[in-house]
């Protein structure tokens, strides 16, 4: 296997969890870094907003 250009491999985090509402398996994959943590927090906030909008639209 050839060596990767650009240095060492980055450690990867794989988290699988069940979404609370419908028990759908979800996976989050990202490198351990401040940038990735910030991106995941932003993604979670967007998912929360989208979920809230979806709930609101389905309940009307």
FENRA-V65246 format. One record per backbone hydrogen bond with DSSP energy under -0.5 kcal/mol. NH is the residue of the N-H (numbers start at 0). CO is the residue of the C=O. If there is no record, write none. Layout:
# FENRA-V65246
nh = [NH;NH]
co = [CO;CO]
This chain:
# FENRA-V65246
nh = [6;12;14;16;18;18;22;25;27;29;31;32;36;37;38;39;40;41;42;43;44;45;46;47;48;49;50;51;52;53;54;55;56;57;58;59;59]
co = [3;29;27;25;16;23;18;16;14;12;10;30;32;33;34;35;36;37;38;39;40;41;42;43;44;45;46;47;48;49;50;51;52;53;54;55;56]
